Amino acid sequence: MEQIIAFGDSNTWGFNPVLKDRYPEHIRWTGILRHRLSLKGFLLTEEGLCGRTTAFEDPRRSGMKGVEDVGRILERNPDAAAAIVMLGTNDCKKVFHASAEDIGAGLERVLDAFEKRIRPERILVVSPVVLGRDIWKPEKDPEFDRQSAAVSGELKKVYAETARRRGHLFLAASDHVRPSVYDDEHLNAEGHGILADAIFQALAGWIAEKR
């Protein structure tokens, strides 16, 4: 089986915005996709981490820099031949004061790390959902502010250009799903199913080659 790494943050891990725990495998998009891909001869390995950034050091939590995780993950999974990368939401936190271009530069560092072992055409770049406009409210996630939501809406354009230039596949999650109204940040159960379908379709070329 060809192994695919699903690399991301809490929306890849499967964070449930209502119960504040993890969605079960049959609900989260990675679990749904794992099952569907297994029928086509692929093995999907989940590598989501709540709070993960592309390349920013979170002053509140250590070990969140995605670029520093890639090498270790590839060492643990020496047979990995493809990757799905969906990061950028946490980079929008107000503590980083990052522009979409700054976050895009962090993404490129992550992609550089993956390309040490995986061919560019075997990497799917997924720009994340756009944060809801009320994300900053105390009952939601005050680590973000109004500017965070605006910047998250600009990531699609930056990521699409990055993927085009580097020869990666690209999918905008925001074209298909929105975050839950509970926290304006994480997908609800329906959203996970929709995103799994969209990513499966984006991988149609890889799947066809496997036949």
QUICOR-V703055 format. One record per residue. N is the residue number from 1. PSI is psi as a letter, one per 20 degrees, with the letter a starting at -180 (* if undefined). OMEGA is omega as a letter, one per 30 degrees, with the letter a starting at -180 (999 if undefined). Layout:
((N	PSI	OMEGA) (N	PSI	OMEGA))
This chain:
((1	q	l) (2	p	a) (3	p	l) (4	p	l) (5	p	l) (6	o	a) (7	p	a) (8	b	a) (9	b	a) (10	h	l) (11	i	l) (12	h	l) (13	h	l) (14	k	a) (15	p	l) (16	o	a) (17	i	a) (18	g	a) (19	i	l) (20	k	l) (21	a	a) (22	p	l) (23	q	l) (24	r	a) (25	h	a) (26	i	l) (27	g	a) (28	q	a) (29	h	a) (30	h	l) (31	g	l) (32	g	a) (33	h	l) (34	g	a) (35	g	a) (36	h	a) (37	h	l) (38	h	l) (39	i	a) (40	j	l) (41	k	l) (42	q	l) (43	o	l) (44	p	l) (45	p	a) (46	p	l) (47	l	l) (48	q	l) (49	p	l) (50	p	l) (51	i	a) (52	p	l) (53	r	l) (54	g	a) (55	j	a) (56	q	l) (57	o	a) (58	p	a) (59	i	a) (60	h	a) (61	p	l) (62	r	l) (63	k	a) (64	i	a) (65	o	a) (66	h	a) (67	h	a) (68	i	a) (69	h	a) (70	g	a) (71	g	a) (72	h	a) (73	g	l) (74	h	l) (75	h	l) (76	h	a) (77	m	a) (78	i	a) (79	j	a) (80	p	a) (81	i	a) (82	r	a) (83	q	l) (84	p	a) (85	o	l) (86	n	a) (87	r	l) (88	h	a) (89	g	a) (90	h	l) (91	i	a) (92	i	a) (93	q	a) (94	h	a) (95	h	a) (96	h	a) (97	l	a) (98	q	l) (99	r	l) (100	h	l) (101	h	l) (102	g	a) (103	h	l) (104	h	l) (105	h	l) (106	g	l) (107	g	a) (108	h	l) (109	h	l) (110	g	a) (111	h	l) (112	g	a) (113	g	l) (114	h	a) (115	i	l) (116	h	a) (117	h	a) (118	p	a) (119	q	a) (120	g	a) (121	i	l) (122	k	l) (123	p	l) (124	o	l) (125	p	l) (126	o	l) (127	q	a) (128	r	l) (129	q	l) (130	p	l) (131	q	l) (132	q	a) (133	i	l) (134	j	a) (135	h	a) (136	i	a) (137	q	a) (138	h	a) (139	i	l) (140	d	l) (141	n	a) (142	j	l) (143	i	l) (144	r	l) (145	a	a) (146	h	l) (147	h	l) (148	g	a) (149	g	l) (150	g	a) (151	g	a) (152	h	l) (153	i	a) (154	i	a) (155	h	a) (156	g	a) (157	g	a) (158	g	a) (159	h	l) (160	g	l) (161	g	l) (162	g	a) (163	g	l) (164	g	a) (165	h	a) (166	i	l) (167	k	l) (168	q	l) (169	q	a) (170	q	l) (171	p	l) (172	o	l) (173	h	a) (174	i	l) (175	i	a) (176	h	a) (177	q	l) (178	q	l) (179	r	l) (180	q	l) (181	i	a) (182	h	a) (183	j	l) (184	k	a) (185	g	a) (186	q	a) (187	q	l) (188	r	a) (189	g	l) (190	g	l) (191	h	l) (192	g	l) (193	g	a) (194	g	a) (195	h	l) (196	g	l) (197	g	a) (198	g	a) (199	h	l) (200	g	l) (201	h	l) (202	h	a) (203	j	a) (204	h	a) (205	g	l) (206	g	a) (207	g	l) (208	h	l) (209	h	a) (210	h	a) (211	*	999))
